[in-house]
Amino acid sequence: MLEAGARVGGRAHTESHSLGLPFDHGASWLHQANDNPLTPLARGLGLRLLDHDTLRDRRLVTRDRFATPEERKDFAAAEDAFWAAIEAAAADGAPDRPADQAAPQGGRWDATIAHWEGAQICAAELHRMSLHDLAATALDGPNLILREGIGGLVTRLAEGLPVRLGARVDRLRWGAAGVVAEGGFGSLAARAAIVTVSTGVLAAGGIAFDPPLPAATQQAIDDLPMGLLTKVAFRADDPAAPDLPAFASVRRAVESTDDRPMSFLSRLFHDPLLIGFCGGARAWEMLHDAAALEAAARDEIAGIFGARAAATLGRATVTRWGEDVLFRGAYSHARPGALAARRVLGTPVADGRLCFAGEACHPRFAATVAGAWLSGMAAARAVP
Ligand SMILES: Cc1cc2nc3c(=O)[nH]c(=O)nc-3n(C[C@H](O)[C@H](O)[C@H](O)COP(=O)(O)OP(=O)(O)OC[C@H]3O[C@@H](n4cnc5c(N)ncnc54)[C@H](O)[C@@H]3O)c2cc1C
C-alpha cells in the first residue's frame, strides 16, 4: 500500500495533540450501524460503541431562541415529508434531476431542512446533486460513535499491513501486463493496482495515468465532484461556556434567503469541546481562511448562546480537507443525471489490472467509511 501522507486512515482521522482531546477531523459516526461492515470489526477489537441517537439532546434554534416542543414536532414532521417527497420523486419514472426540484418548498421549515440535508449532511447544496443518487445513498440510524474515534478504529485495522508512508504516486502505468506506480519513492511494479484516492484528487490530475483513462471512467470522475464540510472544534472548559448537555446537537433554522447556518455538537463523551460544522458553498468560500471560518463560528455561537458564553471558548482547530491536495474536499456527490457514475467508476479496467475504490464508488454507502470499505473489498475480489 502506497500512501502519500504521513499516516494511515485518510479521511478517517482522529488526533488529540491540537486540543489535548480526541477530535475526529473527518468521519465521526458509523452510520446505519446494523448494516455497516465496520461495526462488527470495531466490536471484534473490543472497542466500545455508543448509540449517539439515544444519547443526544437535539436542539433547534429559531428566531433567537430554542424551539418549543410543538415546533420540534412540526420540524420532525417536515423532515419526514422531505424524505417522502424525495423517495416518491426518485421513483416516479421521470428522468433524474437536481434534488432541490423534488424538495418541499414554502413551508416554515423547508429551507432549513434543504440546507441541513444538502450543505450540512451531503456537503453540497441540493441543487448540485442528483435526486436519484440522494435517494439511493440516504442512510439511517443507528449512528454509533467511539471513544477512539473512527480514525482510531481505522488505524487499529491497519496494524500490521505493509504500508509505505510518504509514498505519493505521481504516475501510474497500466495495461494487460500489470501496473507500475512511480513517484519520489521510486517505482513499484505489480500485478494490479487499486486506486483509492478521492475523486477530487483524480479530477485534479493528482495521478497521471499512462495510457489515459477510458473516457467512461474519466467522465464518472467528473460526475462525482467533492463537497466540502469543514469542522471547527473549540476547547470549552470554562463553566460559563455555552450551556448544553453532553452529546447534544444544535441546529439553527434558516431565517432568510442568504442565511446558511452552521450546526454544533457539544461535549461528546463529556469532553470540554464544542464542534461546529460548516458545509457546502459557505465552506468553499472560506477554503483558504481558517481564521475567518473560526470567527464565523464564534459569531454563530454568540448569536445562539450570547456573546459572554461565546467569549469563554478557548483555542480552536479548523479542519483543512478542501485545501489538502491529498483530498481536495470532504466526500463526493453525484451531479444531476449521473446516477450511474458510482458504478462506472467502480467497474474494473483492463480486466481488473486497474481498479478504483473508495467512498465515491459505492452506490449505497457513498460518502462514508462503510462505502470506502465495501468498495475496496469488491475491488480486491476483481483483481486477477
Ligand atoms: C468532515 C468529514 C466528516 C465525515 N463524516 C463521516 C461520518 O461521520 N461517517 C462516515 O462514515 N463517513 C464520514 N466522512 C466520510 C469518510 O471519512 C470518507 O468517505 C472515507 O473515509 C473515505 O475513504 P477512502 O478510502 O475512499 O478515501 P481517503 O480516506 O481519502 O483515502 C485515500 C488516501 O489516498 C491518499 N492519497 C492521495 N493522493 C495520493 C497519491 N497520489 N498517492 C498515494 N496516496 C495518495 C490520501 O492521503 C488518503 O489517505 C466524513 C468525511 C469528512 C471529510
The ligand as an ORCA input file, in Angstrom:
! r2SCAN-3c Opt
* xyz 0 1
  C     -15.538     16.344      7.678
  C     -15.903     14.928      7.308
  C     -16.884     14.263      8.022
  C     -17.220     12.943      7.678
  N     -18.126     12.265      8.464
  C     -18.342     10.946      8.229
  C     -19.064     10.151      9.161
  O     -19.496     10.635     10.209
  N     -19.241      8.827      8.864
  C     -18.718      8.246      7.743
  O     -18.891      7.034      7.545
  N     -18.001      8.977      6.864
  C     -17.783     10.295      7.092
  N     -16.981     11.019      6.250
  C     -16.536     10.394      5.001
  C     -15.429      9.372      5.186
  O     -14.411      9.907      6.002
  C     -14.876      9.040      3.804
  O     -15.948      8.664      2.957
  C     -13.892      7.863      3.822
  O     -13.006      7.965      4.901
  C     -13.149      7.865      2.505
  O     -12.230      6.805      2.461
  P     -11.461      6.494      1.094
  O     -10.600      5.328      1.355
  O     -12.449      6.442     -0.014
  O     -10.583      7.781      0.781
  P      -9.467      8.530      1.649
  O      -9.731      8.377      3.102
  O      -9.358      9.895      1.066
  O      -8.140      7.692      1.320
  C      -7.362      7.953      0.192
  C      -5.911      8.031      0.599
  O      -5.127      8.309     -0.560
  C      -4.031      9.121     -0.163
  N      -3.524      9.760     -1.379
  C      -3.980     10.846     -2.050
  N      -3.259     11.075     -3.161
  C      -2.335     10.096     -3.221
  C      -1.307      9.755     -4.166
  N      -1.092     10.480     -5.265
  N      -0.524      8.678     -3.909
  C      -0.713      7.903     -2.794
  N      -1.672      8.181     -1.871
  C      -2.489      9.248     -2.091
  C      -4.629     10.064      0.834
  O      -3.629     10.614      1.671
  C      -5.601      9.139      1.594
  O      -5.008      8.598      2.751
  C     -16.599     12.313      6.594
  C     -15.599     12.971      5.881
  C     -15.248     14.269      6.236
  C     -14.137     14.938      5.485
*
